Amino acid sequence: MAFAMTLGRVNRQLERFLNGVLLLLLASFIVLIVYQIASRNLGFMPRLYWTEEMSRFAFQWMIMLGTSIGVLHADHFVLEAFPRGSRPDRITRVIRDVACLLVGMIFVVFGFGFLLSGFDRIASASQLPMVVTYSTFFVSGVLIVLFSLQRLLLTMRHGVDAMERELDTPSEIDELGAAPPTQTLDTPENRS
């Protein structure tokens, strides 16, 4: 299982890098949108039409990269149809990770063709090659595959619960279940 450990290390580095990229994309997006608003309302500022395209491109990248990080930490969707920790609950969680892996593979396969079509196109206002935008699905697919694979390998090696403790973002439900009950709400002094 040296592959799983190496994959985990690589994914941790990827996640750190992606967090920095996402922060940069968010800052760029905000600056571009604020400039657009200001230039529409203040006559002395030149209207730069490329800012609209660039803000849209930044938004697309934020969505797709954020989606891949959401897969790593199971922040996307969770089916809570069965009691937590039951066998059906664990099975649905594994099915979820397999489904994410399959969706990631679809993004890789079809995203690569989409990426290639971007080499022939140029954005009209910014003159940016569209491959920059068209590659979002491919890159996101590769990341989703890597992150889903890590989740599944950890599940195979240590079980669903151990994998989720290591990778999932804690939910409020989990925190409420683990927290001791508050004594201040049930004391006779607070009942009026």
C-alpha positions as CSV (number, residue, x, y, z in Angstrom):
1,M,0.0,0.0,0.0
2,A,2.9,2.3,-0.6
3,F,0.9,3.7,-3.5
4,A,-1.9,4.8,-1.2
5,M,0.6,6.6,1.1
6,T,2.3,8.3,-1.8
7,L,-1.0,9.3,-3.3
8,G,-2.0,10.7,0.1
9,R,1.2,12.8,0.2
10,V,0.7,14.0,-3.4
11,N,-2.9,14.9,-2.7
12,R,-2.0,16.9,0.4
13,Q,0.4,18.9,-1.6
14,L,-2.1,19.3,-4.4
15,E,-4.7,20.5,-1.9
16,R,-2.3,23.1,-0.5
17,F,-1.5,24.3,-3.9
18,L,-5.2,24.4,-4.9
19,N,-6.1,26.4,-1.8
20,G,-3.5,29.0,-2.9
21,V,-4.8,29.0,-6.5
22,L,-8.4,29.3,-5.3
23,L,-7.5,32.3,-3.1
24,L,-5.8,34.0,-6.0
25,L,-8.7,33.3,-8.3
26,L,-11.2,34.6,-5.7
27,A,-9.1,37.8,-5.2
28,S,-8.8,38.3,-9.0
29,F,-12.6,37.7,-9.4
30,I,-13.5,40.3,-6.8
31,V,-11.0,42.9,-8.2
32,L,-12.3,42.4,-11.7
33,I,-16.0,42.6,-10.7
34,V,-15.4,45.7,-8.5
35,Y,-13.5,47.3,-11.4
36,Q,-16.4,46.6,-13.8
37,I,-18.9,48.1,-11.4
38,A,-16.8,51.2,-10.8
39,S,-16.1,51.7,-14.5
40,R,-19.8,51.6,-15.3
41,N,-20.6,54.2,-12.7
42,L,-17.6,56.5,-12.8
43,G,-17.2,58.2,-16.2
44,F,-13.5,58.9,-15.8
45,M,-12.6,55.1,-15.6
46,P,-12.1,53.4,-18.9
47,R,-14.3,50.4,-19.6
48,L,-12.2,47.4,-20.1
49,Y,-14.2,44.7,-21.8
50,W,-11.7,42.0,-21.2
51,T,-12.4,42.2,-17.4
52,E,-15.8,40.5,-18.0
53,E,-14.2,37.5,-19.8
54,M,-11.4,37.2,-17.2
55,S,-13.9,37.3,-14.3
56,R,-16.0,34.6,-16.0
57,F,-12.9,32.5,-16.6
58,A,-11.8,32.9,-12.9
59,F,-15.3,31.9,-11.8
60,Q,-15.2,28.7,-13.9
61,W,-11.8,27.7,-12.5
62,M,-13.0,28.4,-9.0
63,I,-16.1,26.2,-9.4
64,M,-14.2,23.3,-10.9
65,L,-11.2,23.4,-8.6
66,G,-13.5,23.8,-5.6
67,T,-15.5,20.9,-6.8
68,S,-12.5,18.6,-6.8
69,I,-11.5,19.7,-3.2
70,G,-15.1,19.1,-2.3
71,V,-14.7,15.5,-3.5
72,L,-11.6,15.0,-1.3
73,H,-13.4,16.1,1.8
74,A,-16.9,14.9,1.0
75,D,-18.3,18.4,1.0
76,H,-20.5,17.9,-2.0
77,F,-23.5,15.7,-1.3
78,V,-24.2,13.0,1.2
79,L,-27.2,10.7,1.3
80,E,-28.4,10.5,4.8
81,A,-31.1,7.9,4.3
82,F,-29.8,5.3,6.7
83,P,-28.8,5.5,10.4
84,R,-25.2,6.8,10.7
85,G,-22.7,3.9,11.0
86,S,-25.1,1.2,9.8
87,R,-24.1,-1.2,7.0
88,P,-26.4,0.5,4.4
89,D,-25.0,3.9,5.3
90,R,-21.4,2.7,4.8
91,I,-22.4,1.1,1.5
92,T,-23.9,4.3,0.2
93,R,-20.8,6.2,1.2
94,V,-18.6,3.8,-0.8
95,I,-21.0,4.0,-3.7
96,R,-20.8,7.8,-3.5
97,D,-17.0,7.7,-3.8
98,V,-17.1,5.2,-6.7
99,A,-19.6,7.5,-8.5
100,C,-17.3,10.4,-8.0
101,L,-14.4,8.4,-9.4
102,L,-16.5,7.5,-12.5
103,V,-17.6,11.1,-13.0
104,G,-14.0,12.2,-12.7
105,M,-13.0,9.7,-15.4
106,I,-15.8,11.0,-17.6
107,F,-14.4,14.5,-17.1
108,V,-11.0,13.3,-18.0
109,V,-12.0,11.5,-21.2
110,F,-14.4,14.1,-22.6
111,G,-12.6,17.0,-21.0
112,F,-9.5,16.1,-23.0
113,G,-11.3,16.5,-26.3
114,F,-12.9,19.7,-25.1
115,L,-9.4,20.9,-24.1
116,L,-8.0,20.2,-27.5
117,S,-10.8,22.2,-29.2
118,G,-9.7,25.2,-27.2
119,F,-6.4,25.4,-29.1
120,D,-8.3,26.6,-32.2
121,R,-10.2,29.4,-30.4
122,I,-9.3,32.8,-29.0
123,A,-11.4,34.8,-26.6
124,S,-12.8,37.9,-28.3
125,A,-12.1,40.6,-25.7
126,S,-9.1,39.3,-23.8
127,Q,-7.4,37.5,-26.8
128,L,-6.6,34.6,-24.3
129,P,-6.4,31.2,-25.9
130,M,-9.6,29.3,-25.0
131,V,-7.6,26.3,-24.0
132,V,-7.1,28.1,-20.7
133,T,-10.8,27.9,-20.0
134,Y,-11.6,24.7,-21.9
135,S,-9.1,22.8,-19.8
136,T,-11.1,23.2,-16.6
137,F,-13.0,20.0,-17.0
138,F,-10.0,18.0,-17.8
139,V,-7.9,19.3,-14.8
140,S,-10.9,19.0,-12.5
141,G,-11.4,15.4,-13.7
142,V,-7.8,14.5,-13.0
143,L,-8.1,15.9,-9.5
144,I,-11.4,14.2,-8.8
145,V,-9.9,10.9,-9.9
146,L,-6.9,11.3,-7.7
147,F,-9.0,12.4,-4.7
148,S,-11.6,9.7,-5.1
149,L,-8.9,7.1,-5.6
150,Q,-7.4,8.1,-2.3
151,R,-10.7,7.9,-0.5
152,L,-11.4,4.4,-1.9
153,L,-7.9,3.1,-1.2
154,L,-8.2,4.3,2.4
155,T,-11.6,2.7,2.7
156,M,-10.2,-0.6,1.4
157,R,-7.3,-0.5,3.8
158,H,-8.8,1.0,7.0
159,G,-12.6,1.0,6.5
160,V,-15.1,3.8,5.8
161,D,-15.1,5.3,9.3
162,A,-11.3,5.7,9.5
163,M,-11.2,7.1,6.0
164,E,-13.9,9.7,6.8
165,R,-12.2,10.6,10.1
166,E,-9.0,11.4,8.1
167,L,-10.5,13.1,5.1
168,D,-14.0,14.4,5.6
169,T,-14.8,17.9,6.8
170,P,-16.6,17.5,10.1
171,S,-20.3,18.2,9.9
172,E,-22.4,19.9,12.5
173,I,-24.3,16.6,13.0
174,D,-21.0,14.8,13.8
175,E,-19.9,17.5,16.2
176,L,-23.3,17.6,17.9
177,G,-23.2,13.8,18.4
178,A,-19.7,14.0,19.9
179,A,-20.3,17.0,22.1
180,P,-21.3,16.6,25.7
181,P,-24.8,17.9,26.5
182,T,-24.9,21.4,27.9
183,Q,-25.8,21.5,31.5
184,T,-27.0,25.2,31.5
185,L,-30.1,24.5,29.4
186,D,-31.5,21.8,31.7
187,T,-30.8,23.3,35.1
188,P,-33.9,24.2,37.2
189,E,-32.7,27.8,37.5
190,N,-33.0,28.2,33.7
191,R,-36.5,26.8,33.5
192,S,-39.0,29.6,34.0
